Amino acid sequence: MKRLVIAVAVLALAGCGGEAVVPESPAAHGHGASSAAPPVPGASARFNDADVTFVQMMVDHLQLGISLSQVGIAKAESKEAKDLASAIDVTQREELTMLKSWLKLWDKPEGDGANLHAAHGGQPLLDDKVINETKDKSGAEFDQVFLNLMTGHQGAGVEMALTEKKDGQNPEATAYAERVVTSRQGQIQQMLKIIGGV
Amino acid sequence: MKLMRKAALVLAAVPAIVLITPVGSASAHGYVSSPASRSAQCARGDIAESLCGQAKYEPQSAEGPKGLKNCSGANDSFAPLNNDSLPWKVTNTGQTLSLTWTFTARHATRDYEYFIGGTRVGYFSGNNQQPNNPTTHQINLGGFSGRQKLIAIWNISDTVNAFYSCIDLNISGGGGTTPPPTSTTTRPPTTTTTTTSTQQPPAGGTWAANTSYAAGATVTYGGSSYRCRQAHTSLTGWEPPNVAALWEKI
């Protein structure tokens, strides 16, 4: 029971943040190679409140992660950190497109970070201010701050996804949650290795 | 046009946010990531998931009431963190040690405490403020030497709970006896898993996790061929069919 309560609170708080502005990806438009990018996987119409909350929270969570990735791509010193930032950036843009299409299909709003937080009284790891402050760092110090924040942020994503796996109903959303758990765990593993010099 | 549409969606969203009843329980989570605590070692894959349990996925969630002196917060899902006989990696250190926390959310903080045995060797007030990113502390190990287990505790200020993180140390320069050389090295990773380094892929081989792929590299997966679009180290969950952003089907 305690875990459940915590998990709900985590869902309410963990992934939220300020309003992150996601720059358009150059790959997102301008080339007609529709064969290169398969159609966005749809989500079936059977869903519950946990699915909706998860997807709404993930939209905000992904946007914040993309914003932090952008700084990582621009400033990371280590090639491993920079490559990981780039890969997180492109994969999360792809996920964002998919999740927004699900909300449209379900006729649910995207919501926005500020309101989600106001509703949940949360204190997220990331917001625009925290992300902007990382820009003042450089070199190894930047990498340390960037990796520390990204490790924590993706860990919050795991918590949200575990809650969705438990409480969600929509098959596509719960399958996506499983991919979030494994892929973020894999990213955290890589980042902890870079942090530890292993 | 696209912008207009987005703006309309956002506007539409405001009155319709799904509400969850606020819960008074802790939702701030955290652990010591450097040097790698037991939780971090589970998340890093140093110790097999079968031995670590939930700590692999939630290294930040060893939560329990304040005032405990253990590694799991007396939280059953994290009990393996208390097992001193698992092959934890040991950090060699002098008398001064720098530790860095990783948080998944920033809750107001009462304080941080560090214990070896029953002795508190470090204390930092949190002033009931949100922690900095990252939060790093330098502690003096108080003359302890040899193989020791340091318990790091994050006491948050608005619930009864704390988060626990244990770090295995081999301390030199203390007042005690010098540890025997056998305990100064990291134990061999006999039961640890898999990949401590990434592998170079064979050209055109089968996709595998924990492999460094350059842009342009080709792999096969599930009977199809893919070309890498973005240099990355692969991982479970980033299988080519799941991430068109990383792999273009050819």
HADDOCK unambig.tbl for C-alpha pairs under 7 A between the chains (distance, minus, plus):
assign (segid A and resid 6 and name CA) (segid B and resid 25 and name CA) 6.03 0.50 0.50
assign (segid A and resid 6 and name CA) (segid B and resid 26 and name CA) 6.55 0.50 0.50
assign (segid A and resid 6 and name CA) (segid B and resid 27 and name CA) 6.23 0.50 0.50
assign (segid A and resid 9 and name CA) (segid B and resid 23 and name CA) 5.76 0.50 0.50
assign (segid A and resid 9 and name CA) (segid B and resid 25 and name CA) 6.79 0.50 0.50
assign (segid A and resid 9 and name CA) (segid B and resid 27 and name CA) 5.66 0.50 0.50
assign (segid A and resid 10 and name CA) (segid B and resid 27 and name CA) 4.91 0.50 0.50
assign (segid A and resid 13 and name CA) (segid B and resid 27 and name CA) 6.82 0.50 0.50
assign (segid A and resid 14 and name CA) (segid B and resid 104 and name CA) 6.79 0.50 0.50
assign (segid A and resid 14 and name CA) (segid B and resid 105 and name CA) 5.83 0.50 0.50
assign (segid A and resid 36 and name CA) (segid B and resid 248 and name CA) 5.67 0.50 0.50
assign (segid A and resid 36 and name CA) (segid B and resid 249 and name CA) 6.44 0.50 0.50
assign (segid A and resid 37 and name CA) (segid B and resid 244 and name CA) 5.87 0.50 0.50
assign (segid A and resid 53 and name CA) (segid B and resid 18 and name CA) 6.67 0.50 0.50
assign (segid A and resid 83 and name CA) (segid B and resid 231 and name CA) 6.10 0.50 0.50
assign (segid A and resid 83 and name CA) (segid B and resid 232 and name CA) 5.54 0.50 0.50
assign (segid A and resid 84 and name CA) (segid B and resid 232 and name CA) 6.05 0.50 0.50
assign (segid A and resid 87 and name CA) (segid B and resid 230 and name CA) 6.55 0.50 0.50
assign (segid A and resid 87 and name CA) (segid B and resid 232 and name CA) 6.12 0.50 0.50
assign (segid A and resid 90 and name CA) (segid B and resid 245 and name CA) 5.62 0.50 0.50
assign (segid A and resid 91 and name CA) (segid B and resid 243 and name CA) 6.35 0.50 0.50
assign (segid A and resid 91 and name CA) (segid B and resid 245 and name CA) 5.53 0.50 0.50
assign (segid A and resid 94 and name CA) (segid B and resid 245 and name CA) 6.54 0.50 0.50
assign (segid A and resid 109 and name CA) (segid B and resid 9 and name CA) 6.47 0.50 0.50
assign (segid A and resid 109 and name CA) (segid B and resid 12 and name CA) 6.62 0.50 0.50
assign (segid A and resid 109 and name CA) (segid B and resid 13 and name CA) 4.52 0.50 0.50
assign (segid A and resid 110 and name CA) (segid B and resid 10 and name CA) 6.53 0.50 0.50
assign (segid A and resid 110 and name CA) (segid B and resid 13 and name CA) 6.09 0.50 0.50
assign (segid A and resid 111 and name CA) (segid B and resid 10 and name CA) 6.28 0.50 0.50
assign (segid A and resid 111 and name CA) (segid B and resid 13 and name CA) 4.92 0.50 0.50
assign (segid A and resid 111 and name CA) (segid B and resid 14 and name CA) 6.34 0.50 0.50
assign (segid A and resid 111 and name CA) (segid B and resid 17 and name CA) 6.09 0.50 0.50
assign (segid A and resid 119 and name CA) (segid B and resid 19 and name CA) 6.28 0.50 0.50
assign (segid A and resid 120 and name CA) (segid B and resid 20 and name CA) 6.81 0.50 0.50
assign (segid A and resid 120 and name CA) (segid B and resid 22 and name CA) 5.86 0.50 0.50
assign (segid A and resid 123 and name CA) (segid B and resid 105 and name CA) 6.30 0.50 0.50
assign (segid A and resid 123 and name CA) (segid B and resid 106 and name CA) 5.72 0.50 0.50
assign (segid A and resid 123 and name CA) (segid B and resid 107 and name CA) 6.19 0.50 0.50
assign (segid A and resid 124 and name CA) (segid B and resid 105 and name CA) 4.85 0.50 0.50
assign (segid A and resid 124 and name CA) (segid B and resid 106 and name CA) 5.95 0.50 0.50
assign (segid A and resid 125 and name CA) (segid B and resid 104 and name CA) 5.86 0.50 0.50
assign (segid A and resid 125 and name CA) (segid B and resid 105 and name CA) 4.22 0.50 0.50
assign (segid A and resid 125 and name CA) (segid B and resid 106 and name CA) 5.26 0.50 0.50
assign (segid A and resid 145 and name CA) (segid B and resid 133 and name CA) 6.92 0.50 0.50
assign (segid A and resid 145 and name CA) (segid B and resid 134 and name CA) 6.09 0.50 0.50
assign (segid A and resid 148 and name CA) (segid B and resid 102 and name CA) 5.91 0.50 0.50
assign (segid A and resid 148 and name CA) (segid B and resid 134 and name CA) 6.51 0.50 0.50
assign (segid A and resid 152 and name CA) (segid B and resid 102 and name CA) 5.74 0.50 0.50
assign (segid A and resid 152 and name CA) (segid B and resid 103 and name CA) 5.11 0.50 0.50
assign (segid A and resid 152 and name CA) (segid B and resid 104 and name CA) 4.17 0.50 0.50
assign (segid A and resid 153 and name CA) (segid B and resid 104 and name CA) 5.52 0.50 0.50
assign (segid A and resid 155 and name CA) (segid B and resid 104 and name CA) 5.90 0.50 0.50
assign (segid A and resid 156 and name CA) (segid B and resid 104 and name CA) 5.06 0.50 0.50
assign (segid A and resid 179 and name CA) (segid B and resid 237 and name CA) 4.99 0.50 0.50
assign (segid A and resid 182 and name CA) (segid B and resid 236 and name CA) 5.95 0.50 0.50
assign (segid A and resid 182 and name CA) (segid B and resid 237 and name CA) 5.34 0.50 0.50
assign (segid A and resid 183 and name CA) (segid B and resid 235 and name CA) 6.46 0.50 0.50
assign (segid A and resid 183 and name CA) (segid B and resid 236 and name CA) 5.75 0.50 0.50
assign (segid A and resid 183 and name CA) (segid B and resid 237 and name CA) 4.37 0.50 0.50
assign (segid A and resid 183 and name CA) (segid B and resid 238 and name CA) 6.27 0.50 0.50
assign (segid A and resid 185 and name CA) (segid B and resid 57 and name CA) 6.20 0.50 0.50
assign (segid A and resid 186 and name CA) (segid B and resid 235 and name CA) 5.59 0.50 0.50
assign (segid A and resid 186 and name CA) (segid B and resid 236 and name CA) 6.52 0.50 0.50
assign (segid A and resid 189 and name CA) (segid B and resid 43 and name CA) 5.80 0.50 0.50
assign (segid A and resid 189 and name CA) (segid B and resid 44 and name CA) 4.20 0.50 0.50
assign (segid A and resid 189 and name CA) (segid B and resid 45 and name CA) 6.61 0.50 0.50
assign (segid A and resid 192 and name CA) (segid B and resid 44 and name CA) 5.92 0.50 0.50
assign (segid A and resid 193 and name CA) (segid B and resid 44 and name CA) 6.54 0.50 0.50
assign (segid A and resid 196 and name CA) (segid B and resid 34 and name CA) 6.62 0.50 0.50
assign (segid A and resid 196 and name CA) (segid B and resid 35 and name CA) 6.93 0.50 0.50
assign (segid A and resid 196 and name CA) (segid B and resid 36 and name CA) 6.87 0.50 0.50
